[in-house]
Each structure stands twice: as C-alpha cells, then as structure tokens.
Amino acid sequence: MSLGLKGLATLIIFVSLALSSGVSICDARSGRHWRQKNGPSTTMFRRKGKGKNGGSSHRRYQPSPSTGPSVPVSPSPVVPTPSPGGGNGYTSPSPPPPLLPSLPPQASPLPPSPPPPQAPPLPPPEAPSQDTAFNVVAFGAKGDGVTDDTQAFEAAWAAACKVEASTILVPSELEFVVGPISFSGPNCKPNILFQLDGTILAKTGARAWGSGLLQWLEFTKLNGITIQGTGVINGRGQEWWANLDPNDDNDMDAALRFYGSSNVRVTGISIVNSSQCHLKFDSCQGVMVHNLTISSPEDSPNTDGIHLQNSKDVNIHHTNLACGDDCISIQTGCSGINIHNVNCGPGHGISIGGLGKYNTKACVSNITVRDVNMFRTMSGVRIKTWQGGSGLVQNIRFSNIQMSEVQTPIMIDQFYCDKTACMNQTSAVAVSGVQYENIRGTFTIKPAHFACSDSSPCSEITLTGIQLKPLVVPQYHTCSPFCWQAFGELSTPTVPPIPCLQLGKPGGNHDVC
C-alpha cells in the first residue's frame, strides 16, 4: 500500500513536471513570451512574407506614395506550420499586421538617388521702402499720353537725388510725354535706380527739342546709375526723319545719353524710333548693357543703336539691335570694350569709327566683338577712318561672327567719306593688330575689303577660319576680295581665297597714342 501511494505520488509529480516543461518550451520557440510585450516585430513580418526564393519581403511594404496611409487588408487565414523540433506550434492564425513601423537602418532598402539639386529661382528684387521710392505719379505725372509730364519727372528726380540708393518709379501701363530733360549730378547721392516699366514718349517734331541739344533724356555726372525694367522709350522719330536736312552735320541727337558717369547699367528696357542715335555713352567708365532691345526702320537716317565715345570698360551682351545705321558705333577714346551675344540687323553692322574727322587725333584699343549674329546689314565688322586724321586703332578682335546676307562682312576703310566727295589727304589714323577669327556665312557684294592708307598701311591683320560664300541677290553684283596696302597673315586658308593680303609688315612706323 505504501509502495502504491509512493508510486502514485511519483506519477503525479512526473506528469506535472512534464506538462509544465512542454508549455514553456513551446512558448520559447514561438517567441511569444517577449514579442507580445514589445509589439509586432519586423522580423516576424519578414518571416511571414518570404516567397519561394526565400528573399526578404520588406521591399513589398514600401510606404504608399499617396498622401494618406493605406488601409491594411486582412490576410486569408493560414494554417500554422508547427515549429521544427516538435512542440504544439500556433493554435490560431496570426492577427492582421498593423501598419509597418520604421525599419531599422540596417534593414531599410537604399532609397533612389534624389535628383540633383536645382538652383532656387532668383528672388524678386526688394521693393524700395517708402522713404527711398519716388513715383512720378505722386509728383503730378498724368501718364495719359497727352499731358506734358516733364515737370513731374524733374520734381521726382530732385527728390530722389538727395537720397542714396533711391528709386524713381515709372509705373507700367501708362504713357508719359516728356520733353528734353537732364537728370544731373554731380551732387546727387550714388546708386540711384530708375525703374522704367511704363512708356516715355518724346514730344513730336524737332522744334520741341530746341536747338543745339545733343540728347532727349540725359543722365550726367552720376555714380552708380541704373535704368531697368520692362518699359519703353519711344522717340517718335517719324516726323524728324521726314524733315531732316541731309546736309545737316548735327552731332547725333540721342534719345538716351549718359555723360561723365561711372558704374552705369541699362537692362531690360526697349528704345524705339529715336530721332537719331538711340543710346549714347560719352566719357563714361564701367558700363553694363544687357537684355536691351533697340529698334527703328532700316531706312531711318543716322539712327545708330549704341554709340560709344571716350568710354572705358564697357560690356554689351544679350541685346537685339535693328536700326538704320551702325548697330554699335565705337568712337575715339574708347578702350576695354567687350561686345558679345548680340543680334545685329538690319543696320550697318558693328563699326569702329569714323575716326579722325576734321584732322583730329583718334585712339581706340582693346576691343573684342564675339559671338554675334549679323542679318542683312550693310557691313559686318568694320573699321572706318577719315583721311587727314592721326592716332591709332590697335588690339582689335572679331571672333565667331555669323553673317547672313551681309553686303561686305569684313572691312577696313581708311578712305571713309559719308558725302558725295571728300578731299584727298595724306595722313591717316593707323590700324594695327586686328584679328578676324571664324567669320562665316553669306555675303551679297564682297567678302572682304581692306582699303588702307599709302602713308600709314594697315599692319598685323590676321585671318583665321574665314568661310564666306556669295549669295546671289538681284540688285547686287558680287566681287572678289579687295586689298590695298594691307599687311598681315593668313593663319588658315580662307573661303574665298584672299591672295591680295601682303605677308609681313610694312616699312615705317605708325602713329602712337
């Protein structure tokens, strides 16, 4: 009996131990005793999501590209697979997985490479404060295209002149009739901005300009003057052209003139139909002109686009010029001129000169004209001097010029005369060190014309990559290249050949500046 009781007690103890050990082993294998405490595991999701290839499925749970979270879809019940090595396994299907938490760094797939950063758009210019902005309307300008607003512009300038970095506002959608006016220093504060978004109209007729004036709108003796905006300066030159005396030797009435100023900037505006020259810089230093449009009919007389005289360190780029005379005219006293990315035509091309008029001395140096398109112009790149002058043109570079229907793309003319006849004279402004590089396109009269002085021949002319083809136009007769007393070098063969250029250097010494 005692043995039976002992055996029964032993059996009960053995069964209890066996039951307790079995539950613990099963829970340990399933991991439920610690996973339940810490929430669902990404490891569990990866184990459940393995495909036939055994690869991890974490890439299938990429976040939705939509703005809101996706609603999880309950999976179909799955019959649990017993854990290897025995045990009871899962007794019920796992609940639907919640939204995936963030994967740990080591398990996260590499995101696609972001696009390269793009430069942010330029911020709009800061609006001037009320203390520094002077609207011409606030000074009485009507802007109705009829009323004379000259006095209002003068009053606005007088106020702005006293404030450094001030702004004159010419508002858009208004037309202001203004007579000849001078926005003058030298007592004005520096860095004045003339914000032109409306239209300024000239008074019609030469009488409205008065006699002896060289400009309509003039900015003189200023430091740091900027004209910018989307507005228009309209010279209304039609009446002027109709009554112009062809024998009048007037010196370039300009629609917009800068005189004796430094750090000048003109950008964005349009200047149209000036009575004569559209934009003129005289005795200025540090000039920047870009994104400018100048336009007048090709038969409008003496309507130069941009006229430079006695000015240094001038940059003109990304500008469209169409007029009845030179697109850009470079006169005596100019140096450090850089012109590029300009469209010229119709017109007379880009010219240095005429220099030496009335037996004067002229000095021009360090001029670069590059990356320019010429369309239906009288000449392309030209140097022109009057007989009887003195001085020197040197260090000139014309590069990457595209010619289309240009009468004479390349020209040096030391016998320039804009009248029926000019008196022959011995002396001349010397021309030396002129490079022509990659001048290509079509011509309608002559590819190159070098007419140089007997007393002061042209020297150091270099031709590289010249390819100019004739274009048959009914009113023109094409000619071969012409040279007279022109010395230099053909760095590459030219099209057409220019055999008349004399190799080497001429004898004698040229003038100096």
Solvent accessible surface area in square Angstrom, and as a share of the most:
residue,aa,sasa,rsa
1,M,189,0.85
2,S,75,0.48
3,L,144,0.72
4,G,48,0.46
5,L,104,0.52
6,K,138,0.58
7,G,39,0.38
8,L,97,0.48
9,A,49,0.38
10,T,89,0.52
11,L,102,0.51
12,I,100,0.51
13,I,104,0.53
14,F,134,0.56
15,V,70,0.40
16,S,61,0.40
17,L,118,0.59
18,A,54,0.42
19,L,123,0.61
20,S,74,0.48
21,S,57,0.37
22,G,37,0.35
23,V,92,0.53
24,S,67,0.43
25,I,81,0.41
26,C,18,0.11
27,D,53,0.27
28,A,61,0.48
29,R,111,0.41
30,S,14,0.09
31,G,3,0.02
32,R,109,0.40
33,H,108,0.48
34,W,122,0.43
35,R,34,0.13
36,Q,135,0.60
37,K,170,0.72
38,N,118,0.60
39,G,32,0.31
40,P,68,0.43
41,S,26,0.16
42,T,21,0.12
43,T,61,0.36
44,M,48,0.22
45,F,19,0.08
46,R,60,0.22
47,R,121,0.44
48,K,108,0.46
49,G,21,0.20
50,K,117,0.49
51,G,36,0.35
52,K,212,0.90
53,N,151,0.78
54,G,42,0.40
55,G,41,0.39
56,S,55,0.36
57,S,4,0.03
58,H,35,0.16
59,R,164,0.60
60,R,184,0.67
61,Y,100,0.38
62,Q,100,0.44
63,P,117,0.73
64,S,47,0.30
65,P,142,0.90
66,S,68,0.44
67,T,154,0.90
68,G,36,0.35
69,P,110,0.69
70,S,64,0.41
71,V,129,0.74
72,P,75,0.47
73,V,134,0.77
74,S,78,0.50
75,P,68,0.43
76,S,87,0.56
77,P,114,0.72
78,V,105,0.60
79,V,131,0.75
80,P,45,0.28
81,T,110,0.64
82,P,91,0.57
83,S,28,0.18
84,P,126,0.79
85,G,67,0.65
86,G,42,0.40
87,G,46,0.45
88,N,113,0.58
89,G,11,0.11
90,Y,80,0.30
91,T,117,0.68
92,S,69,0.44
93,P,73,0.46
94,S,47,0.30
95,P,106,0.67
96,P,69,0.43
97,P,36,0.23
98,P,72,0.45
99,L,104,0.52
100,L,53,0.27
101,P,63,0.40
102,S,109,0.70
103,L,42,0.21
104,P,46,0.29
105,P,121,0.76
106,Q,157,0.70
107,A,21,0.16
108,S,54,0.35
109,P,32,0.20
110,L,169,0.84
111,P,107,0.68
112,P,123,0.77
113,S,105,0.68
114,P,111,0.70
115,P,112,0.70
116,P,107,0.67
117,P,135,0.85
118,Q,163,0.73
119,A,94,0.73
120,P,110,0.69
121,P,124,0.78
122,L,166,0.82
123,P,107,0.67
124,P,112,0.70
125,P,112,0.71
126,E,163,0.73
127,A,91,0.70
128,P,52,0.33
129,S,61,0.40
130,Q,175,0.78
131,D,118,0.61
132,T,33,0.19
133,A,25,0.19
134,F,29,0.12
135,N,49,0.25
136,V,0,0.00
137,V,62,0.36
138,A,86,0.66
139,F,74,0.31
140,G,46,0.44
141,A,5,0.04
142,K,128,0.54
143,G,6,0.06
144,D,82,0.43
145,G,17,0.17
146,V,124,0.71
147,T,52,0.30
148,D,72,0.38
149,D,4,0.02
150,T,19,0.11
151,Q,149,0.66
152,A,9,0.07
153,F,2,0.01
154,E,82,0.37
155,A,42,0.33
156,A,0,0.00
157,W,17,0.06
158,A,53,0.41
159,A,26,0.20
160,A,0,0.00
161,C,21,0.12
162,K,153,0.65
163,V,46,0.27
164,E,99,0.44
165,A,59,0.46
166,S,0,0.00
167,T,8,0.04
168,I,1,0.01
169,L,48,0.24
170,V,1,0.01
171,P,35,0.22
172,S,61,0.39
173,E,170,0.76
174,L,59,0.29
175,E,82,0.37
176,F,0,0.00
177,V,10,0.06
178,V,0,0.00
179,G,3,0.03
180,P,42,0.26
181,I,11,0.06
182,S,55,0.35
183,F,3,0.01
184,S,43,0.28
185,G,17,0.16
186,P,95,0.60
187,N,139,0.71
188,C,18,0.11
189,K,98,0.41
190,P,42,0.26
191,N,78,0.40
192,I,5,0.02
193,L,45,0.22
194,F,5,0.02
195,Q,37,0.17
196,L,1,0.00
197,D,44,0.23
198,G,3,0.03
199,T,27,0.16
200,I,3,0.01
201,L,13,0.07
202,A,0,0.00
203,K,66,0.28
204,T,74,0.43
205,G,12,0.12
206,A,51,0.40
207,R,239,0.87
208,A,38,0.29
209,W,10,0.04
210,G,48,0.46
211,S,110,0.71
212,G,78,0.75
213,L,61,0.30
214,L,60,0.30
215,Q,22,0.10
216,W,1,0.00
217,L,5,0.02
218,E,18,0.08
219,F,2,0.01
220,T,15,0.09
221,K,104,0.44
222,L,13,0.07
223,N,77,0.40
224,G,9,0.08
225,I,1,0.00
226,T,26,0.15
227,I,2,0.01
228,Q,35,0.15
229,G,13,0.12
230,T,115,0.67
231,G,2,0.02
232,V,44,0.25
233,I,3,0.02
234,N,35,0.18
235,G,3,0.02
236,R,70,0.25
237,G,1,0.01
238,Q,98,0.44
239,E,88,0.39
240,W,29,0.10
241,W,39,0.14
242,A,87,0.68
243,N,115,0.59
244,L,38,0.19
245,D,79,0.41
246,P,125,0.78
247,N,134,0.69
248,D,74,0.38
249,D,81,0.42
250,N,65,0.33
251,D,79,0.41
252,M,35,0.16
253,D,4,0.02
254,A,0,0.00
255,A,0,0.00
256,L,0,0.00
257,R,23,0.08
258,F,0,0.00
259,Y,74,0.28
260,G,32,0.31
261,S,3,0.02
262,S,39,0.25
263,N,91,0.46
264,V,2,0.01
265,R,89,0.32
266,V,0,0.00
267,T,12,0.07
268,G,35,0.34
269,I,0,0.00
270,S,28,0.18
271,I,0,0.00
272,V,30,0.17
273,N,31,0.16
274,S,0,0.00
275,S,2,0.01
276,Q,5,0.02
277,C,0,0.00
278,H,0,0.00
279,L,0,0.00
280,K,3,0.01
281,F,0,0.00
282,D,14,0.07
283,S,46,0.29
284,C,4,0.02
285,Q,96,0.43
286,G,26,0.25
287,V,3,0.02
288,M,70,0.31
289,V,0,0.00
290,H,31,0.14
291,N,88,0.45
292,L,1,0.01
293,T,54,0.31
294,I,1,0.01
295,S,44,0.29
296,S,9,0.06
297,P,60,0.38
298,E,93,0.42
299,D,121,0.63
300,S,3,0.02
301,P,47,0.30
302,N,66,0.34
303,T,0,0.00
304,D,2,0.01
305,G,0,0.00
306,I,0,0.00
307,H,10,0.04
308,L,0,0.00
309,Q,45,0.20
310,N,61,0.32
311,S,0,0.00
312,K,94,0.40
313,D,72,0.37
314,V,0,0.00
315,N,47,0.24
316,I,0,0.00
317,H,36,0.16
318,H,97,0.43
319,T,2,0.01
320,N,72,0.37
321,L,3,0.02
322,A,25,0.19
323,C,0,0.00
324,G,6,0.06
325,D,22,0.11
326,D,3,0.02
327,C,0,0.00
328,I,0,0.00
329,S,1,0.01
330,I,0,0.00
331,Q,26,0.11
332,T,43,0.25
333,G,21,0.20
334,C,1,0.01
335,S,25,0.16
336,G,30,0.29
337,I,3,0.01
338,N,47,0.24
339,I,0,0.00
340,H,28,0.12
341,N,62,0.32
342,V,2,0.01
343,N,70,0.36
344,C,3,0.02
345,G,17,0.16
346,P,27,0.17
347,G,8,0.07
348,H,49,0.22
349,G,0,0.00
350,I,1,0.01
351,S,0,0.00
352,I,1,0.00
353,G,1,0.01
354,G,19,0.19
355,L,3,0.01
356,G,4,0.04
357,K,54,0.23
358,Y,155,0.59
359,N,95,0.49
360,T,67,0.39
361,K,114,0.48
362,A,2,0.01
363,C,40,0.24
364,V,2,0.01
365,S,23,0.15
366,N,82,0.42
367,I,1,0.00
368,T,34,0.20
369,V,0,0.00
370,R,73,0.27
371,D,50,0.26
372,V,2,0.01
373,N,80,0.41
374,M,2,0.01
375,F,93,0.39
376,R,102,0.37
377,T,2,0.01
378,M,71,0.32
379,S,1,0.01
380,G,0,0.00
381,V,0,0.00
382,R,14,0.05
383,I,0,0.00
384,K,11,0.05
385,T,0,0.00
386,W,29,0.10
387,Q,24,0.11
388,G,8,0.08
389,G,1,0.01
390,S,38,0.25
391,G,0,0.00
392,L,6,0.03
393,V,0,0.00
394,Q,61,0.27
395,N,85,0.43
396,I,1,0.01
397,R,89,0.32
398,F,1,0.01
399,S,2,0.01
400,N,67,0.34
401,I,2,0.01
402,Q,82,0.36
403,M,1,0.00
404,S,41,0.26
405,E,63,0.28
406,V,0,0.00
407,Q,45,0.20
408,T,10,0.06
409,P,0,0.00
410,I,0,0.00
411,M,33,0.15
412,I,0,0.00
413,D,25,0.13
414,Q,1,0.00
415,F,80,0.33
416,Y,41,0.16
417,C,42,0.25
418,D,87,0.45
419,K,124,0.53
420,T,148,0.86
421,A,83,0.65
422,C,47,0.28
423,M,144,0.64
424,N,129,0.66
425,Q,63,0.28
426,T,109,0.63
427,S,55,0.35
428,A,9,0.07
429,V,0,0.00
430,A,1,0.01
431,V,1,0.01
432,S,8,0.05
433,G,16,0.15
434,V,0,0.00
435,Q,79,0.35
436,Y,0,0.00
437,E,38,0.17
438,N,51,0.26
439,I,0,0.00
440,R,91,0.33
441,G,14,0.13
442,T,41,0.24
443,F,7,0.03
444,T,3,0.01
445,I,44,0.22
446,K,34,0.14
447,P,1,0.01
448,A,0,0.00
449,H,34,0.15
450,F,0,0.00
451,A,9,0.07
452,C,0,0.00
453,S,7,0.04
454,D,92,0.48
455,S,63,0.40
456,S,15,0.10
457,P,24,0.15
458,C,0,0.00
459,S,9,0.06
460,E,83,0.37
461,I,0,0.00
462,T,36,0.21
463,L,0,0.00
464,T,41,0.24
465,G,13,0.13
466,I,1,0.00
467,Q,81,0.36
468,L,1,0.00
469,K,123,0.52
470,P,82,0.52
471,L,63,0.31
472,V,137,0.79
473,V,26,0.15
474,P,134,0.84
475,Q,131,0.58
476,Y,75,0.29
477,H,150,0.67
478,T,49,0.29
479,C,60,0.36
480,S,84,0.54
481,P,26,0.16
482,F,84,0.35
483,C,20,0.12
484,W,127,0.45
485,Q,49,0.22
486,A,0,0.00
487,F,28,0.12
488,G,7,0.06
489,E,98,0.44
490,L,62,0.31
491,S,55,0.35
492,T,50,0.29
493,P,125,0.79
494,T,10,0.06
495,V,69,0.40
496,P,34,0.21
497,P,97,0.61
498,I,2,0.01
499,P,112,0.70
500,C,44,0.26
501,L,7,0.04
502,Q,80,0.35
503,L,131,0.65
504,G,44,0.42
505,K,152,0.64
506,P,28,0.18
507,G,72,0.69
508,G,72,0.69
509,N,156,0.80
510,H,80,0.36
511,D,53,0.28
512,V,104,0.60
513,C,84,0.50
